[in-house]
Every structure is written in structure tokens, then in C-alpha cells.
Amino acid sequence: MTIYVGNLSFQATEEDLREVFAEYGKVSRVSLPTDRETGRKRGFAFVEMEEDAQEDKAISELDGAEWLGREIRVNKAKPREEGGGGRRSGGYAPRE
């Protein structure tokens, strides 16, 4: 399972996220996406922990918490839907 963390402060770093989530268990991965064009952080992150029970506890305790001046949203990440992402490759045809 992957945790989605939204409404993040743009000052938040991967290390900050590791530190916060480490209180609930071992963090295996943190991803803090940036905008391709500007390089700015996008205001959300993904966190993976080693055990689902640790992730569940982190979600229940951190969702709605104030962190770095913002009320963060923490929940289970939804899988990416195929065909999303805004990229258009050969064969694209507008819907009629």
C-alpha cells in the first residue's frame, strides 16, 4: 500500500516526511513530485512503509493534522488509471 499525503507545505522535504512517518514504523520509500517545467514541488507526496498496519495507524493519526502551517490530508493512494497523465502519443483521436 502507498500513502498519499496532500496539502503539503512547499517547504516540506523528503527527509521531513521520513522523520514524521518514522514515528509509526519503518519508511521504505518517499516520493515528493516536482513540476517538470518549473521544478517546484507540487504540494503532495507518496510514502510507503514496510507494514500495512503501520501505514493504517499513520493515516488515522495524521489525516487532518497541522504540519508546517498546513492541514495535511493523508489517505491510501489510489492506483493510477491507464491512459491518464495528459500525454498524447500517436493514434490520438478526439472524442465525438
SVG drawing of the C-alpha trace seen along z (x, -y; Angstrom):
<svg xmlns="http://www.w3.org/2000/svg" viewBox="-19 -28 35 33">
<polyline fill="none" stroke="black" stroke-width="0.4" points="0.0,0.0 1.1,-3.6 0.1,-6.6 -0.9,-9.8 0.0,-13.0 -1.7,-16.1 -1.9,-19.8 1.8,-19.8 3.8,-22.9 6.2,-23.6 9.0,-23.7 8.5,-20.1 11.4,-17.8 11.7,-14.0 13.7,-13.9 10.9,-15.8 8.4,-13.2 10.6,-10.3 11.0,-11.8 7.3,-12.2 6.3,-8.8 9.2,-7.0 7.2,-7.6 4.8,-4.9 7.3,-2.4 10.0,-1.8 9.6,-4.0 10.7,-2.2 10.2,-5.0 9.2,-8.6 8.4,-10.4 8.0,-14.2 7.0,-15.0 8.0,-18.3 6.6,-20.1 8.5,-19.2 8.6,-22.7 9.3,-24.8 11.0,-22.3 8.7,-23.4 7.3,-20.9 3.7,-20.1 2.3,-20.1 1.8,-16.3 3.9,-13.2 3.7,-9.4 5.1,-7.4 5.5,-3.6 6.0,-1.8 7.1,1.8 3.8,2.9 0.2,2.2 -0.7,1.9 1.9,-0.9 0.5,-2.7 -3.0,-2.4 -2.0,-3.9 -0.1,-6.8 -3.1,-7.5 -5.6,-7.6 -3.4,-9.8 -2.0,-12.2 -5.0,-12.9 -6.2,-16.4 -3.2,-17.2 -1.5,-20.6 2.1,-20.3 4.4,-23.1 1.4,-25.5 -1.0,-23.4 -3.7,-20.9 -2.4,-17.8 -4.6,-15.1 -3.3,-11.6 -5.0,-8.6 -4.4,-5.5 -3.2,-6.3 -5.4,-5.3 -3.7,-3.4 -3.1,-5.4 -5.7,-4.9 -4.5,-3.8 -4.4,-6.4 -4.2,-9.3 -1.4,-11.8 -2.2,-14.1 0.4,-12.7 -0.7,-12.2 1.0,-9.8 0.4,-8.6 -3.1,-7.5 -4.8,-10.1 -8.3,-10.9 -10.7,-13.4 -14.0,-12.1 -17.0,-12.8"/>
</svg>
